[in-house]
Amino acid sequence: MSMVDRFSSIIAMASNAAKRVKLPISAGSATLTNDEDAAQKKTSQAAIYAPPSTIRTDFPGIQKLGAYFGIYIGVGTICFWALMQDEIHGKKTVGPIDALYMCVVTMTTIGYGDLEPHSFLAQFVCIIFITVGMCLVGIVIKIAANYLVVKQQMKLANALHTARKLGPVEALDQIESLKIDYNKCLISLIATAAHFVVGVFVLATIEGMDLSDAVYCACSTMTTVGFGDDTFQSITGRMFGIFWISTGTSCVAQLFLYIAEVYTDIETKKLIKSVITSKIVTKKNQDSADNVEDHGKVYGAADFILYKLKEMGKIKQEDISVAMKDLDVGDDQPASDMVLVQSYRNK
């Protein structure tokens, strides 16, 4: 028996065993004569799908969030500047620079302690700005979490739509072809390392720290630990620190976000494969594999057998197409067999 005959026998037996087989066929596919046009139409059907409104969501405006941070820094700088002369103790340089520096250190939760409130009024103002700053950080975390959740929901919704439109085997093939994007992690890691090196250089040259102290200070700052034993003391150092602390902590946070995104992409890919496979077979026994319903569409044992053979590398899509062309389906064959053959001939 030839390979084509074996494929034909497997497909025919699996089709006859299925109680109902209703594979989705695009409109007008019975009259299509060009395989490429049929594939293009199927692909376009999956691509234009818009997930339901329960999944789609609007992200908070980044511009609005930036405006909140701008107001926070502006008001905080004015308040700390007003308190800087008598109410705040520590190493001081120039009032406005020190006030902005203290505001940034407070907002990023570093809290060096080189500038500290000593009166009740200054402590009360610090409490307010610490609380507001943490709320703003919470909004940023919410945006990041929302981004990850919505992205995974969109992937799952589109994968299920593709499975309904093109069939589960094709949907699984598309999922397998998706590549995990590590470029953003790499770029963010490079940016974080560059910030770290620049910070070490400035601390060693402008602030006059030893190399070990500069590395120690840069590490404790970018991770928002901020022990405070080594800090920016000069005017130039604090002017640099205002910018460097903000961007450095942002780079670290973005790196963690992209690492989490890669992890969720990997787990979502596994979840989608599991969900789509369960649409083909949801029970362990063969009888239940012959009748699995999904919104009026049924995937039978034929789909499952083909999927498992392709997954094991035993056959390819080209082999299936050849077998289907050579498979003779007469008028006395069940309608399910004719639907199965027609669906694969149009791939």
Salt bridges, closest charged atoms under 4 A:
ASP98 OD1 - ARG238 NH1 2.76
ASP114 OD2 - ARG238 NH2 3.52
GLU116 OE2 - HIS118 NE2 3.58
GLU170 OE2 - LYS347 NZ 2.28
ASP173 OD2 - LYS310 NZ 2.71
GLU176 OE2 - LYS273 NZ 2.57
GLU261 OE2 - LYS151 NZ 2.34
GLU261 OE2 - LYS184 NZ 2.99
ASP265 OD2 - LYS151 NZ 3.33
ASP265 OD1 - LYS155 NZ 2.99
GLU267 OE2 - LYS270 NZ 3.74
GLU293 OE2 - ARG20 NH2 1.97
ASP294 OD1 - LYS279 NZ 3.65
ASP294 OD1 - HIS295 NE2 3.71
GLU311 OE1 - LYS308 NZ 2.76
